[in-house]
């Protein structure tokens, strides 16, 4: 797709984040199986359910705007972040150190998503896509909340056990 306008860029970014979310839905079960901390297992499982809802929300965003369809694309940033998580799983023993590393890896994912959704919200507002902006803002709020939960879990529990 040749990007010639702000609308084209919006479609491209929407398609990219859709790819990212779908990759996350495949990665989160692996993270949940790899960690030792029960609270972290539950956090990853809860985020999986949330992410599935976010994928559905992206389809709603596209439905709110005439002539916009999400394109098939691959988010290479997310692919790399997930590969980094897999490298941790492959090279660290199961336990507190791996748990701490995977929280960090998950937060990198959240920070990417926060940036992506923030950009999409701003572009949707600029383009006059009010309903789409509101839907995207809901997901942005969830991503920030997930990042905060991971930070608290790391500080109050996991990182201390990692020593």
Secondary structure, DSSP 8 states (H G I E B T S, - for coil): ----SHHHHHHHHHHHHHHHHHHHHHHHHHHHHH---HHHHHHHHHHHHHHHHHHHHHHHHHHHSTT--------HHHHHHHHHHHHHHHHS-TTHHHHHHHHHHHHHHHHHHHHHHHHHHHHHHHHT-HHHHHHHHHHHHHHHHHHHHHHHHIIIIIHHHH-
